[in-house]
Amino acid sequence: MQSLRAALAHGPISFERFMEIALYGEGGFFRGDTIRSVSDGDFLTSPEVSSLFGVTLAEFVRQEHRRLGEPFRLVDVGAGSGSLLRSLLAECPVEAWAVEVSPPARDSLTRLLPAGRVVTSLVELPSPLRGVVIANELIDNLPMALAQKNDGEWRERWVGLEGDTFVMVDADPRPEVLDWLNRFAGPVAKGGWVEVQSQAQAWLSELMSRLIEGSVVIVDYGELAENLSHRREAGTLRTYRGHHLGPDPLLEPGTTDITADVNFTALIATSEESGWTTELFRQDDFLRKYGLDERLAELRSREVMAVDAKEKLTLRSERIGGETLLHERGLGDFRVLVIRKGR
Ligand SMILES: C[S@@+](CC[C@H](N)C(=O)[O-])C[C@H]1O[C@@H](n2cnc3c(N)ncnc32)[C@H](O)[C@@H]1O
């Protein structure tokens, strides 16, 4: 990637900066011509797996709308192709906005929402904002720094160039990185790697400062800090491409999705320090709370009753899609953080 080589021309850069350019810079993974989160893309998200994700979230939005009254807006941040908004709005037609940095995803969203309601940053949203903000699989894509615990001491891992090859470079941890690690890394074994997610906290703080009343729903893979370290001692940083795990993040930047498990402890701390209340669910529990089991039971009985073979098949595939959202070790194991402010 030319933009990465240019950034490295004057010496190593933090992994956070590397990830930012690799995903969002010139030639970056989310800057190309294609939408990544679709079936012929690189990974599949819950709203792309089943419209029942949006249909079920619509019940949450409906209840929040009832609680908050008007004015009320729904915002999807990192809205991708618009699949979530499409299925949600069909059930619960409220005023909706999308925030997206990827040009092809924005094109798709402008076909769904009225002119002016697809924006590139939180700053462009109406102010003051009241309502529900959803971010499905956004946080895991926000740039993060990398650190490793060696002999009880934290070291940062930056990225440098050796000839034509990107390599990890040892660096003293920056004070803000050290501060984050001391608060949120959780238990880490000697040699363990941690992704430092302060940009996610900054994003959430910015959002909370704009939302005067309402709720934020963050859905992603990840865990509380104390459980994250047990998942993988080598950290959870990884890449995806073409629906499979991809190569090391340094090998082919621009062609892979760089991601890591979300540290929900850090997000909860940011929310509660600002006086917001938080509830953390597993995705399967959250979707059940808002009626997915009942929707699946209805599909099952319609499937049994259907006489037309094609209709039976359609109902069956809808049901299987919905069940996938609840898979105990798959999408059902994602976390849903609900953050609330106001009445
Ligand atoms: C993994 S995809 C998820 C897309 C969609 N939410 C879904 O569930 O299908 C992450 C999306 O977030 C977008 N994104 C990343 N950082 C963003 C930011 N700071 N603001 C808005 N969108 C962002 C990316 O362009 C990408 O489309």
The ligand as an ORCA input file, in Angstrom:
! r2SCAN-3c Opt
* xyz 0 1
  C     -17.821     -4.661     10.012
  S     -18.627     -3.461      9.078
  C     -20.281     -3.562      9.770
  C     -21.331     -3.015      8.846
  C     -22.767     -3.087      9.398
  N     -22.898     -2.433     10.670
  C     -23.232     -4.521      9.503
  O     -23.472     -4.958     10.634
  O     -23.362     -5.170      8.464
  C     -18.007     -1.965      9.812
  C     -18.443     -0.733      9.076
  O     -18.101      0.417      9.877
  C     -17.643      1.448      9.003
  N     -16.857      2.369      9.838
  C     -15.645      2.166     10.377
  N     -15.270      3.222     11.143
  C     -16.285      4.100     11.094
  C     -16.522      5.361     11.709
  N     -15.618      5.932     12.524
  N     -17.696      5.994     11.461
  C     -18.604      5.410     10.639
  N     -18.444      4.219     10.028
  C     -17.303      3.568     10.257
  C     -16.883      0.688      7.942
  O     -16.751      1.447      6.767
  C     -17.770     -0.546      7.745
  O     -18.741     -0.336      6.763
*
